[in-house]
Amino acid sequence: MKKKIAFVVLASLAATIMFGCSSAPSSSSASETAGATTTTTAEATTTTSETTTTVKELLESDFEVQEYIYVPWYKKENTDCLLVIKNNSTESAYVKFNITAHDKNDNTIGAASTPTYFIGPGEETICYCIFEDVRGVDHITRKMTISDGGTKEPEIGSLEAKTHVNKNNVVLTISNNGQNEATSIYAYVLFFDKNGKVVDYTITDEIYSLPAGDSTSLQLKTYVKFASLKVYFVDGRY
């Protein structure tokens, strides 16, 4: 009887050992598969990173810049500098300028920097700074700083402005012709004489939300005589 019991115990141990051995390859196989999956994911991440770094490095030559120097009639001790900038590239960018003012003899008489502005492909916006307590500016030199626009979606390129000039004011109707809501936008309105010289400008209140397909109207007071005007939108998001 004892021999039989011993035989049964030995048989059970043998079965346990056999099952243990047979499960080892299965566990190893699962581990190898998991390792392969991890490797594939890592390769995909690397590919994404490489794609991100292929964004074109923008140069100042990718932009058109129009300079306007203006002495405000209401604060004649200062000189304002307005830079209309158009993005001719296929990339979005953040731009800013450091500007030096010179008199007619090329003496350095002032310096200022603009805020940072976002501009999408094909869009046109305006950059602005003030030379405080500086008069007699004949020309400027500028240094442009350009940085990647990231994933931010352009908005002002979808905006349209219609102007209605009256005796003492201008009514500005802004329409969003895009497919997305425009947020935190505002506009500069530049007034020119018959020779194309800026004689005044105004800045609208910020429009916090303008849904796709919608429009809004603003009334702007005029203070000087002018021959023409132009509207430039600014993306106020950061």
C-alpha positions as CSV (number, residue, x, y, z in Angstrom):
1,M,0.0,0.0,0.0
2,K,2.8,2.4,0.9
3,K,4.5,1.7,-2.5
4,K,1.3,2.6,-4.3
5,I,1.0,5.9,-2.4
6,A,4.6,6.7,-3.2
7,F,4.1,6.0,-6.8
8,V,1.1,8.4,-6.9
9,V,3.1,11.1,-5.3
10,L,5.9,10.7,-7.7
11,A,3.5,10.7,-10.6
12,S,2.0,14.0,-9.4
13,L,5.4,15.6,-9.0
14,A,6.4,14.5,-12.5
15,A,3.2,16.0,-14.0
16,T,3.8,19.3,-12.2
17,I,7.3,19.5,-13.5
18,M,6.1,18.7,-17.0
19,F,3.5,21.5,-16.9
20,G,6.0,23.9,-15.5
21,C,8.4,23.2,-18.4
22,S,5.7,23.5,-21.0
23,S,4.5,26.9,-19.8
24,A,7.9,28.5,-19.9
25,P,8.1,28.9,-23.7
26,S,4.6,30.4,-23.7
27,S,5.6,33.0,-21.2
28,S,8.8,33.7,-23.1
29,S,6.9,34.2,-26.3
30,A,4.5,36.7,-24.7
31,S,7.5,38.6,-23.4
32,E,9.1,38.7,-26.8
33,T,5.8,39.9,-28.4
34,A,5.5,42.7,-25.8
35,G,9.0,43.7,-26.5
36,A,8.3,43.9,-30.2
37,T,5.3,46.1,-29.7
38,T,7.3,48.5,-27.5
39,T,9.9,48.7,-30.2
40,T,7.4,49.5,-32.9
41,T,5.9,52.2,-30.7
42,A,9.3,53.8,-30.2
43,E,9.9,53.8,-33.9
44,A,6.6,55.5,-34.6
45,T,7.4,58.2,-32.0
46,T,10.8,58.7,-33.6
47,T,9.2,59.2,-37.0
48,T,6.8,61.8,-35.6
49,S,9.6,63.7,-34.1
50,E,11.5,63.7,-37.4
51,T,8.4,65.0,-39.2
52,T,8.0,67.9,-36.7
53,T,11.6,69.0,-37.3
54,T,11.1,69.4,-41.0
55,V,9.2,72.7,-40.6
56,K,10.8,75.3,-42.9
57,E,13.1,77.8,-41.2
58,L,11.6,81.2,-42.1
59,L,13.8,84.1,-43.1
60,E,13.1,87.9,-43.2
61,S,13.0,87.5,-47.0
62,D,9.8,85.4,-46.6
63,F,8.0,88.6,-45.4
64,E,7.1,91.9,-47.0
65,V,7.3,94.9,-44.7
66,Q,6.0,98.4,-45.3
67,E,7.2,101.1,-42.9
68,Y,5.2,104.1,-41.8
69,I,6.5,106.8,-39.4
70,Y,3.9,109.1,-37.9
71,V,3.9,112.0,-35.4
72,P,0.6,112.0,-33.6
73,W,-1.3,115.2,-33.8
74,Y,-2.4,114.7,-30.2
75,K,1.0,113.9,-28.7
76,K,3.7,115.6,-30.9
77,E,6.6,114.9,-28.6
78,N,6.4,111.2,-29.6
79,T,7.0,109.4,-33.0
80,D,5.0,106.3,-33.8
81,C,6.3,103.5,-36.0
82,L,3.8,101.2,-37.9
83,L,5.1,98.2,-39.8
84,V,2.6,96.4,-42.1
85,I,3.9,92.9,-42.6
86,K,2.7,90.2,-45.0
87,N,3.7,86.5,-44.6
88,N,4.5,85.1,-48.1
89,S,5.6,81.7,-46.8
90,T,3.5,78.5,-46.2
91,E,4.3,78.5,-42.5
92,S,2.8,80.3,-39.5
93,A,5.2,82.4,-37.3
94,Y,5.6,84.7,-34.4
95,V,7.4,87.9,-35.3
96,K,8.7,90.9,-33.4
97,F,11.0,93.8,-34.3
98,N,13.7,95.8,-32.5
99,I,13.7,99.2,-34.2
100,T,16.3,102.0,-34.2
101,A,15.3,105.6,-35.2
102,H,17.7,107.9,-37.2
103,D,17.6,111.5,-38.2
104,K,18.4,112.8,-41.7
105,N,22.1,112.7,-40.9
106,D,21.9,109.1,-39.8
107,N,22.4,109.9,-36.1
108,T,20.7,107.4,-33.8
109,I,18.0,109.3,-31.9
110,G,15.7,106.6,-30.5
111,A,15.0,102.9,-30.0
112,A,11.9,100.7,-29.3
113,S,10.6,97.2,-29.7
114,T,7.2,95.9,-30.9
115,P,5.2,93.3,-29.1
116,T,5.2,89.7,-30.5
117,Y,2.6,89.1,-33.2
118,F,1.3,85.9,-34.7
119,I,0.9,85.7,-38.5
120,G,-0.3,82.8,-40.6
121,P,0.5,81.9,-44.2
122,G,-0.6,84.6,-46.7
123,E,-1.8,86.8,-43.8
124,E,-1.1,90.5,-43.4
125,T,-1.0,92.2,-40.0
126,I,0.6,95.3,-38.4
127,C,3.3,95.7,-35.8
128,Y,3.6,98.9,-33.7
129,C,5.9,100.7,-31.4
130,I,6.5,104.3,-30.0
131,F,9.7,106.3,-29.8
132,E,8.9,108.3,-26.7
133,D,10.1,111.9,-26.6
134,V,11.7,111.5,-30.0
135,R,11.1,113.9,-32.9
136,G,12.8,114.3,-36.3
137,V,12.9,110.7,-37.3
138,D,13.9,110.4,-40.9
139,H,14.3,106.7,-41.3
140,I,14.6,103.5,-39.2
141,T,16.7,100.3,-39.2
142,R,15.1,97.1,-37.9
143,K,16.0,93.7,-36.6
144,M,13.3,91.1,-37.1
145,T,13.0,88.0,-34.8
146,I,11.0,85.1,-36.2
147,S,10.0,82.0,-34.3
148,D,7.9,78.9,-35.1
149,G,4.1,79.4,-35.0
150,G,3.6,75.9,-33.6
151,T,0.1,74.4,-33.9
152,K,-1.9,77.6,-33.5
153,E,-4.5,78.0,-36.3
154,P,-4.5,81.2,-38.3
155,E,-7.7,83.3,-38.1
156,I,-7.3,86.8,-39.5
157,G,-6.8,85.6,-43.1
158,S,-10.5,84.7,-43.1
159,L,-11.7,88.2,-42.0
160,E,-13.1,90.8,-44.3
161,A,-13.6,94.5,-43.6
162,K,-16.1,96.8,-45.3
163,T,-15.9,100.5,-44.5
164,H,-18.6,103.1,-44.6
165,V,-17.1,106.7,-44.5
166,N,-19.4,109.4,-43.1
167,K,-18.8,113.0,-42.2
168,N,-17.6,112.5,-38.7
169,N,-17.1,108.7,-38.4
170,V,-16.3,105.5,-40.1
171,V,-18.5,102.4,-39.7
172,L,-16.4,99.2,-39.9
173,T,-18.2,96.0,-40.6
174,I,-16.1,92.9,-40.0
175,S,-17.1,89.5,-41.4
176,N,-15.7,86.1,-40.6
177,N,-15.7,84.2,-43.9
178,G,-13.8,81.2,-42.4
179,Q,-15.1,77.9,-41.0
180,N,-13.9,78.4,-37.5
181,E,-14.7,81.0,-34.8
182,A,-12.3,83.9,-34.6
183,T,-11.3,85.0,-31.1
184,S,-9.5,87.9,-29.6
185,I,-9.0,89.9,-32.7
186,Y,-8.8,93.6,-33.3
187,A,-8.0,96.0,-36.1
188,Y,-5.8,99.0,-36.9
189,V,-7.4,101.5,-39.3
190,L,-4.8,103.8,-41.0
191,F,-5.9,107.1,-42.6
192,F,-3.8,108.4,-45.5
193,D,-3.6,111.7,-47.4
194,K,-3.5,111.8,-51.2
195,N,0.2,111.2,-51.2
196,G,0.0,108.0,-49.2
197,K,1.3,109.5,-45.9
198,V,-0.3,108.4,-42.7
199,V,-2.2,111.3,-41.1
200,D,-3.9,109.4,-38.3
201,Y,-4.8,105.9,-37.2
202,T,-7.1,104.2,-34.7
203,I,-7.3,100.9,-33.0
204,T,-10.6,99.1,-32.5
205,D,-11.8,97.4,-29.3
206,E,-11.0,93.7,-29.1
207,I,-13.5,91.4,-30.5
208,Y,-13.5,88.4,-28.2
209,S,-15.6,86.1,-30.4
210,L,-16.8,86.2,-34.0
211,P,-18.4,82.9,-35.0
212,A,-17.9,81.5,-38.5
213,G,-20.2,83.2,-41.0
214,D,-21.1,86.0,-38.6
215,S,-20.3,89.7,-38.8
216,T,-20.1,92.7,-36.4
217,S,-20.0,96.5,-36.9
218,L,-18.0,99.1,-35.1
219,Q,-18.2,102.9,-35.2
220,L,-14.9,104.8,-35.3
221,K,-14.7,108.6,-34.8
222,T,-12.5,110.5,-37.3
223,Y,-10.5,113.6,-36.3
224,V,-8.6,114.7,-39.4
225,K,-9.2,114.9,-43.1
226,F,-8.0,111.9,-45.2
227,A,-8.1,110.7,-48.7
228,S,-8.2,106.9,-48.1
229,L,-8.0,104.3,-45.4
230,K,-6.8,100.7,-44.9
231,V,-7.8,98.1,-42.3
232,Y,-5.3,95.6,-40.9
233,F,-6.3,92.8,-38.5
234,V,-4.3,91.7,-35.5
235,D,-4.5,88.3,-33.9
236,G,-4.5,89.0,-30.1
237,R,-4.1,85.4,-29.0
238,Y,-0.8,84.2,-27.4
